[in-house]
């Protein structure tokens, strides 16, 4: 997650600061990179599950593939599983390992929107001298990272299993990479 946060965060920050960021280009590139392999794996898994799993397990595998198609399989796994390592879950949910791609894609939907908010606030206050240091991108990112760490801690206190699979527990890891990118970011 840290490496992914660094690479994609740097790309988004570079494009946004030069005013060349396009949501359609960004998501189009992500789709072209991820969807062909993800579709192949999902379809193959469902077909093989039909032959190798019992009815209830096949239904779980099929449902997880559908949820994965809209990048919310991590929430499906939280609702349908009780333990990552149990025998039943490993075989009944052959796509269990894909929870992480859902977390990443959820982050890459939310993060650009937060940066749009940041740049609009920064542009609004750009003429005020006191705002130059306070509104630097790296401080905004560090603030998001600190908030995400607190959210993760609270999420783990409430439900550690759910926190393992969701943005609440994992967002700080992606933001750690984004923070490294922000501190190495040159405009």
C-alpha positions in Angstrom: 0.0 0.0 0.0 2.8 2.4 0.8 4.5 1.9 -2.6 1.2 2.2 -4.4 0.3 5.4 -2.4 3.7 6.9 -3.3 3.5 6.1 -7.1 -0.1 7.1 -7.7 -0.1 10.0 -5.2 3.0 11.5 -6.9 1.3 11.1 -10.3 -1.9 12.8 -9.1 -0.1 15.6 -7.3 2.1 16.3 -10.3 -0.9 16.4 -12.7 -3.0 18.5 -10.4 -0.4 21.0 -9.6 0.3 21.5 -13.4 -3.5 21.7 -13.9 -3.3 18.8 -16.3 -5.2 16.3 -14.2 -8.3 14.7 -15.8 -10.5 12.3 -13.9 -11.5 10.6 -17.1 -7.8 10.1 -18.1 -6.8 8.9 -14.6 -9.6 6.4 -14.2 -9.4 5.4 -17.9 -5.7 4.5 -17.4 -6.5 2.6 -14.2 -9.3 0.7 -15.9 -7.1 -0.3 -18.9 -4.4 -1.5 -16.5 -6.5 -3.4 -14.0 -9.8 -4.5 -15.5 -8.5 -7.0 -18.2 -6.5 -9.1 -15.7 -9.1 -8.7 -13.0 -11.9 -9.8 -15.3 -9.9 -12.8 -16.5 -9.2 -13.9 -12.9 -12.7 -13.3 -11.7 -14.4 -15.2 -14.6 -11.9 -18.1 -14.4 -12.4 -18.3 -10.7 -16.2 -18.4 -11.0 -16.1 -21.1 -13.7 -13.7 -23.3 -11.8 -15.6 -22.7 -8.6 -18.7 -24.2 -10.3 -16.9 -27.4 -10.8 -14.9 -27.6 -7.5 -17.0 -26.0 -4.8 -20.3 -27.0 -3.2 -23.4 -24.9 -3.9 -23.0 -22.5 -0.9 -19.3 -22.0 -1.5 -20.0 -21.4 -5.3 -22.5 -18.8 -4.3 -20.0 -17.1 -2.1 -17.4 -17.1 -4.8 -19.8 -15.8 -7.4 -21.0 -13.0 -5.1 -17.5 -12.0 -4.2 -16.6 -11.7 -7.9 -19.7 -9.4 -8.4 -18.6 -7.2 -5.5 -15.1 -7.2 -6.8 -16.4 -5.9 -10.1 -17.4 -2.7 -8.3 -14.4 -2.7 -6.0 -16.2 -3.3 -2.8 -15.3 -7.0 -2.3 -13.5 -6.0 0.9 -16.8 -5.1 2.5 -18.4 -8.4 1.2 -15.6 -10.3 2.9 -16.1 -8.5 6.2 -19.8 -9.4 6.1 -19.4 -13.0 5.0 -16.2 -14.2 6.8 -15.2 -14.5 10.3 -11.5 -15.2 10.0 -9.0 -14.8 7.2 -7.3 -18.1 7.9 -10.1 -20.5 8.5 -10.3 -23.6 6.2 -13.9 -22.7 5.0 -12.9 -19.2 4.0 -9.8 -20.1 2.1 -11.7 -22.5 -0.1 -15.2 -21.0 -0.2 -13.8 -17.6 -1.1 -11.1 -18.1 -3.7 -11.1 -14.3 -4.4 -10.5 -13.4 -0.7 -7.0 -12.1 -1.6 -8.6 -9.4 -3.8 -9.8 -7.3 -0.8 -6.7 -5.2 -1.2 -7.4 -4.0 -4.7 -10.8 -2.9 -3.5 -9.1 -0.8 -0.8 -6.7 0.7 -3.3 -9.5 1.6 -5.8 -11.6 3.1 -3.0 -8.6 5.2 -2.1 -8.1 6.3 -5.7 -11.7 7.5 -5.9 -11.5 9.5 -2.7 -7.9 10.9 -2.8 -8.2 12.9 -6.1 -11.4 14.4 -4.7 -9.6 15.5 -1.5 -6.9 17.0 -3.7 -9.4 19.0 -5.7 -10.7 20.3 -2.4 -7.2 21.2 -1.3 -6.3 23.0 -4.5 -9.6 25.0 -4.5 -9.0 26.1 -0.9 -5.4 27.0 -1.7 -6.3 29.0 -4.8 -9.0 30.8 -2.8 -6.4 32.0 -0.2 -3.4 32.2 -2.6 -3.0 36.0 -2.2 -2.9 36.0 1.6 0.8 35.9 2.7 0.0 33.9 5.9 -1.5 31.1 3.8 1.5 30.2 1.7 3.2 28.1 4.4 0.1 26.8 6.1 -1.5 25.7 2.8 1.4 23.8 1.5 0.5 20.4 0.0 2.7 18.4 2.2 1.1 19.8 5.4 -2.3 19.0 4.0 -1.2 15.4 3.3 0.4 15.0 6.7 -2.8 16.2 8.3 -4.7 13.6 6.3 -2.2 10.9 7.4 -2.5 11.8 11.1 -6.3 11.7 10.8 -6.1 8.3 9.0 -3.9 6.9 11.8 -6.4 7.9 14.4 -9.3 6.4 12.4 -7.3 3.2 12.0 -6.7 3.0 15.7 -10.3 3.5 16.5 -11.4 1.1 13.8 -9.2 -1.6 15.3 -10.6 -1.0 18.7 -14.1 -1.4 17.5 -13.6 -4.3 15.1 -10.1 -5.4 14.2 -11.3 -7.9 11.7 -13.3 -5.3 9.7 -10.4 -2.8 10.0 -8.1 -5.3 8.4 -10.2 -5.3 5.2 -11.3 -1.7 4.9 -10.2 1.9 4.2 -10.8 2.7 7.9 -7.9 0.4 8.9 -5.7 0.7 5.8 -6.1 4.2 4.5 -3.1 5.4 6.6 -0.8 3.0 4.7 -1.7 4.5 1.4 -1.4 8.0 2.8 2.1 7.1 4.2 3.2 6.6 0.6 1.4 9.8 -0.5 3.2 11.6 2.3 6.6 10.4 1.1 5.6 11.6 -2.4 4.5 14.9 -1.1 7.8 15.6 0.6 9.7 14.6 -2.5 7.3 16.5 -4.7 8.7 19.4 -6.8 6.4 21.8 -8.5 
